[in-house]
Amino acid sequence: MSHGADAQASLEAVLKDEIIRMYNEVAEDPSAEFHFYHGRPAAEMFGYEAEWLERAPAGAVESFAGVGNPHERADLQPGETVLDLGSGAGLDSIIAAWRVGPSGKVVGVDINPAMCRRAQTHAAAEGTSMECHEGRMEEIPLPDESVDVILSNGVINLSFQKRRVTKEMHRVLKPGGRISITDIVSGRELSQA
Protein backbone atom coordinates (compact mmCIF):
# COMPACT_ATOMS: atom_id res chain seq x y z
CA MET A 1 0.00 0.00 0.00
CA SER A 2 1.32 3.46 -0.89
CA HIS A 3 1.60 6.26 1.66
CA GLY A 4 -1.44 7.95 0.06
CA ALA A 5 -3.47 4.74 0.25
CA ASP A 6 -2.41 4.26 3.89
CA ALA A 7 -3.51 7.80 4.73
CA GLN A 8 -6.83 7.27 2.95
CA ALA A 9 -7.47 3.98 4.77
CA SER A 10 -6.60 5.61 8.10
CA LEU A 11 -8.96 8.53 7.41
CA GLU A 12 -11.74 6.13 6.38
CA ALA A 13 -11.31 4.14 9.63
CA VAL A 14 -11.52 7.31 11.74
CA LEU A 15 -14.60 8.46 9.81
CA LYS A 16 -16.29 5.05 10.17
CA ASP A 17 -15.80 5.15 13.94
CA GLU A 18 -17.15 8.71 14.12
CA ILE A 19 -20.20 7.84 11.98
CA ILE A 20 -21.01 4.85 14.20
CA ARG A 21 -20.59 6.98 17.34
CA MET A 22 -22.72 9.83 16.03
CA TYR A 23 -25.66 7.70 14.86
CA ASN A 24 -25.57 5.67 18.08
CA GLU A 25 -25.87 8.97 19.92
CA VAL A 26 -28.90 9.99 17.83
CA ALA A 27 -30.56 6.65 18.58
CA GLU A 28 -29.76 6.72 22.29
CA ASP A 29 -30.43 10.42 22.95
CA PRO A 30 -32.62 11.83 20.15
CA SER A 31 -33.40 14.98 22.16
CA ALA A 32 -29.74 16.08 22.06
CA GLU A 33 -28.48 18.81 19.71
CA PHE A 34 -27.00 17.67 16.40
CA HIS A 35 -25.70 19.50 13.33
CA PHE A 36 -28.43 17.93 11.17
CA TYR A 37 -32.20 17.63 11.23
CA HIS A 38 -33.47 14.45 12.84
CA GLY A 39 -36.48 12.82 14.45
CA ARG A 40 -40.11 13.53 13.70
CA PRO A 41 -39.53 17.22 12.77
CA ALA A 42 -37.12 16.12 10.03
CA ALA A 43 -39.43 13.37 8.77
CA GLU A 44 -42.34 15.84 8.62
CA MET A 45 -40.19 18.43 6.84
CA PHE A 46 -39.25 15.80 4.23
CA GLY A 47 -42.88 14.85 3.56
CA TYR A 48 -43.26 11.59 5.45
CA GLU A 49 -46.97 10.94 5.86
CA ALA A 50 -48.38 11.67 9.33
CA GLU A 51 -50.05 8.23 9.31
CA TRP A 52 -46.64 6.55 8.88
CA LEU A 53 -45.14 8.53 11.76
CA GLU A 54 -48.07 7.71 14.05
CA ARG A 55 -48.01 4.02 13.18
CA ALA A 56 -44.23 3.46 13.37
CA PRO A 57 -42.55 2.75 16.71
CA ALA A 58 -41.58 5.97 18.49
CA GLY A 59 -37.93 4.90 18.69
CA ALA A 60 -37.68 4.52 14.91
CA VAL A 61 -39.23 7.95 14.36
CA GLU A 62 -37.18 9.71 17.05
CA SER A 63 -33.94 8.23 15.70
CA PHE A 64 -34.66 9.15 12.06
CA ALA A 65 -31.64 10.93 10.58
CA GLY A 66 -32.39 11.00 6.84
CA VAL A 67 -31.98 13.94 4.49
CA GLY A 68 -35.10 13.50 2.37
CA ASN A 69 -37.88 11.07 1.48
CA PRO A 70 -36.88 8.22 -0.86
CA HIS A 71 -40.46 6.85 -0.74
CA GLU A 72 -41.80 9.72 -2.86
CA ARG A 73 -40.50 8.15 -6.07
CA ALA A 74 -39.84 4.54 -5.07
CA ASP A 75 -43.27 3.27 -6.20
CA LEU A 76 -42.90 0.13 -4.07
CA GLN A 77 -45.24 -2.71 -5.07
CA PRO A 78 -46.53 -5.74 -3.15
CA GLY A 79 -44.15 -8.68 -3.43
CA GLU A 80 -41.01 -6.68 -4.21
CA THR A 81 -37.66 -7.16 -2.50
CA VAL A 82 -36.27 -3.89 -1.16
CA LEU A 83 -32.75 -3.07 0.02
CA ASP A 84 -32.53 -0.22 2.53
CA LEU A 85 -28.90 0.83 2.23
CA GLY A 86 -27.82 2.42 5.50
CA SER A 87 -30.97 1.31 7.30
CA GLY A 88 -30.19 2.96 10.64
CA ALA A 89 -32.96 2.63 13.23
CA GLY A 90 -35.32 1.25 10.59
CA LEU A 91 -38.00 3.84 9.77
CA ASP A 92 -37.53 3.56 5.99
CA SER A 93 -37.40 -0.25 6.21
CA ILE A 94 -40.64 -0.36 8.21
CA ILE A 95 -42.44 1.89 5.72
CA ALA A 96 -41.09 -0.23 2.86
CA ALA A 97 -42.33 -3.41 4.60
CA TRP A 98 -45.85 -1.96 4.82
CA ARG A 99 -45.78 -1.16 1.13
CA VAL A 100 -44.40 -4.48 -0.18
CA GLY A 101 -46.65 -6.46 2.17
CA PRO A 102 -46.22 -9.99 3.49
CA SER A 103 -45.32 -11.33 0.03
CA GLY A 104 -42.43 -8.84 -0.20
CA LYS A 105 -39.14 -8.65 1.63
CA VAL A 106 -37.06 -5.83 3.12
CA VAL A 107 -33.34 -6.19 3.72
CA GLY A 108 -31.41 -3.53 5.58
CA VAL A 109 -27.66 -3.07 5.44
CA ASP A 110 -25.89 -0.94 8.02
CA ILE A 111 -22.26 -0.56 9.04
CA ASN A 112 -23.32 -0.66 12.69
CA PRO A 113 -24.50 -4.01 14.12
CA ALA A 114 -26.26 -2.20 17.00
CA MET A 115 -28.35 -0.28 14.45
CA CYS A 116 -29.28 -3.55 12.72
CA ARG A 117 -30.51 -4.97 16.02
CA ARG A 118 -32.39 -1.75 16.78
CA ALA A 119 -34.05 -1.71 13.33
CA GLN A 120 -35.15 -5.34 13.64
CA THR A 121 -36.54 -4.66 17.14
CA HIS A 122 -38.48 -1.64 15.85
CA ALA A 123 -39.85 -3.65 12.92
CA ALA A 124 -40.92 -6.51 15.20
CA ALA A 125 -42.61 -4.05 17.59
CA GLU A 126 -44.67 -2.83 14.66
CA GLY A 127 -45.58 -6.35 13.57
CA THR A 128 -43.46 -6.32 10.42
CA SER A 129 -40.19 -8.04 9.73
CA MET A 130 -36.96 -7.18 8.01
CA GLU A 131 -33.57 -8.76 7.65
CA CYS A 132 -30.63 -6.58 8.54
CA HIS A 133 -27.03 -7.34 7.67
CA GLU A 134 -24.00 -5.61 9.09
CA GLY A 135 -22.01 -4.46 6.10
CA ARG A 136 -20.45 -1.70 4.09
CA MET A 137 -22.19 -0.07 1.14
CA GLU A 138 -18.95 -0.51 -0.83
CA GLU A 139 -19.35 -4.30 -0.43
CA ILE A 140 -23.08 -4.97 -0.14
CA PRO A 141 -23.49 -8.39 1.52
CA LEU A 142 -26.16 -9.61 -0.92
CA PRO A 143 -26.07 -11.79 -4.03
CA ASP A 144 -26.07 -10.44 -7.58
CA GLU A 145 -29.47 -9.46 -9.02
CA SER A 146 -31.32 -10.08 -5.75
CA VAL A 147 -33.35 -6.89 -5.15
CA ASP A 148 -36.06 -5.03 -7.04
CA VAL A 149 -35.61 -1.63 -5.39
CA ILE A 150 -32.83 0.10 -3.47
CA LEU A 151 -33.72 2.85 -1.01
CA SER A 152 -31.04 4.98 0.60
CA ASN A 153 -31.41 8.09 2.72
CA GLY A 154 -28.40 10.26 3.42
CA VAL A 155 -25.61 7.69 3.59
CA ILE A 156 -23.87 7.52 0.22
CA ASN A 157 -22.33 10.95 0.85
CA LEU A 158 -20.43 9.34 3.77
CA SER A 159 -18.47 7.02 1.46
CA PHE A 160 -15.03 7.81 0.08
CA GLN A 161 -15.72 5.36 -2.77
CA LYS A 162 -18.96 6.52 -4.37
CA ARG A 163 -18.21 4.82 -7.71
CA ARG A 164 -17.75 1.55 -5.86
CA VAL A 165 -21.08 2.07 -4.07
CA THR A 166 -22.80 2.73 -7.40
CA LYS A 167 -21.27 -0.43 -8.93
CA GLU A 168 -22.41 -2.48 -5.92
CA MET A 169 -25.96 -1.11 -6.15
CA HIS A 170 -26.15 -2.07 -9.81
CA ARG A 171 -24.68 -5.51 -9.05
CA VAL A 172 -27.42 -6.39 -6.53
CA LEU A 173 -30.29 -4.94 -8.58
CA LYS A 174 -32.39 -7.29 -10.67
CA PRO A 175 -32.68 -6.38 -14.37
CA GLY A 176 -35.21 -3.54 -14.58
CA GLY A 177 -34.76 -2.75 -10.88
CA ARG A 178 -35.05 0.76 -9.45
CA ILE A 179 -32.99 3.03 -7.20
CA SER A 180 -34.61 5.73 -5.07
CA ILE A 181 -32.11 7.70 -3.03
CA THR A 182 -32.01 11.02 -1.23
CA ASP A 183 -28.64 12.40 -0.31
CA ILE A 184 -26.42 15.43 0.15
CA VAL A 185 -24.51 16.69 -2.88
CA SER A 186 -21.79 19.33 -2.89
CA GLY A 187 -21.03 21.36 -5.99
CA ARG A 188 -17.48 22.03 -4.86
CA GLU A 189 -14.50 20.01 -3.68
CA LEU A 190 -14.41 19.70 0.12
CA SER A 191 -11.18 19.91 2.07
CA GLN A 192 -10.00 16.86 3.99
CA ALA A 193 -10.59 18.81 7.21
N, C-alpha and C positions, 0 to 999 in steps of 0.2 A: 504494500500500500504506500502511495506517495505521501509526502508531508501534507499536501492539500487535501487528499482523501482522508487522512487521519484526522485533520482538523474538522472536516465536514462531519465525519462519523462522531467525533466528540461533541460537536455542537448539536447534532441530531439527538444524541443520548441525553444531553442536558435538557433540550427542549421537550423530549418525550416525558422525562420525569416531571418537568414543570406542568405540562398539559395534564398528566394524571393527577398531580397534586391539586391543580386549580379546579378541575371538574369534580374531584372528590369533595372539595370544599363547597362547591355549589350544591351538590347533592346533600351534604351533611348539614349545611347552614345556609339555606336559600335566602334568608333574610339579611345576610351580610351584604356589604357594598362590593360590587365588582365593576370592572371597566367596560362591561357589555350588558345589554338588556338580557333579562332572564325571567323565568317564572311565568305566571299567568299574564302579567302586563305585556311581556314580550309576545307571548302566543296570541293575545288579543290584537296587538299592534300588527302582527303578521297575518291576520285574517283567519286564525283557527276558529272554527265554529264554536259558539258558546255551548252547544249541546255536547260536543266532544270534551270540552274542558270540565263540564259538570260531571260527565259520565266516567272520565278517566280517574284513576287513583290520584289523590292529592299530591303524593310524593312525586309522581311522574310529571305532574303539571308544575309543581314548585321548582323542580330541578331542571326544567326545560331551559336549554341554552342555545337554541338555534338562531339563525340569522334571517329566516324567511319561512315560507310555507311550501314545501315541495309537493303537497297534496293538491294544490290548485291545478296543476297540469298533469298529474300522474295518471289520471283516468284508470284507477285500479278496478279490476273486474273480479267477480267471484271465481275462485279456482286458481288464480294466478299465484306464482311464487315470487315473493318480494325480498330483496336484500336491502336492509337498512344499514348503510355504511357509516359507521360512527354512531351506533345506536344509543349511546349514553344511557339515561335513566328510563328510556323506552317509550316516551310519548308517541313518537312517529310510528314505532312498531305496533303499538296498541291500536292506533287509528287505522293503520294498514290492515291489521288482522280483522278489524270490524268490516272493512271494505272487501277483503277477499273471501271472508266467510270461512266456515268450517272445511270447505273443500280446498281452500287455499293454504298457503304456508308463508310464514314470515321468518326470515333469518336475519338476526342482527350480527354485526361484527364490530367489536370495540377493542381498542388497545388495552383497556383496563378490565381485568377479570372481575373486580368488584362492581363495576358498572354493568357487566353482563348479568351478574347475580341479581343486582338491583332491578334491572329491566325485566328479567324473568319473574321476579317476585311481584312487581307491579302488574305485569300481564296476568299472572295467576290470580291476583286479587280482583282483577276485573272480569275474570272468567274466560279469558282468552289465553292462547299459548303462543310462544315464540321460541325458536332456538336462538341461542346467542353463543358466538364463538369468539374467544379471545384471539385477536389477530391484528395485523397491520394492513392498512389499505393498499400498501405497495405490494403485498403478497396475500391477496384475499384467500382465506382458507376454505374455498369451495371449488367443486369441479368445473371444468369447462362447460359452457352452454347449459347452466343449471338454473338460471333465474329469468323471469319474464320482465321484471321491473327493478331498477335500482333507485332507491331514494337516498339522498344524502343532504344533511342540513348543517352547513358551517364547519365542515371538517377538512375538506380537501385543501383549503388554504393553509392548513397546518403542516402539510407535507413538503419536504424539500424535493421530492421526486414526482412532480405532478404528471409528467408524461408516463411514468411507470404506473401511477394510479389509473390513468386513462386506459392504458393497455390492459390492466387487470380487470377493469370494469367491462371492457369489450370482450375479454376472454370468458368471463362468467355469464355474460348475457346470451340467451338463446337467440337464434336468428329471428329478426323482427322485434327483438326486445326493445325496451324503452328505458331512458335515463331521465329522472326528474331531480335536479339538484338545486339548492339555493346555497350561495356561498359569498364570500367577500373577495372582491377583485380590486387590485391596485393598478392604476394606470402608469405608475412610475416604479423604478427600481427602488427597493427598500435597502437600507444599510443593514449590515450584519447585527449592529447594536439594536 
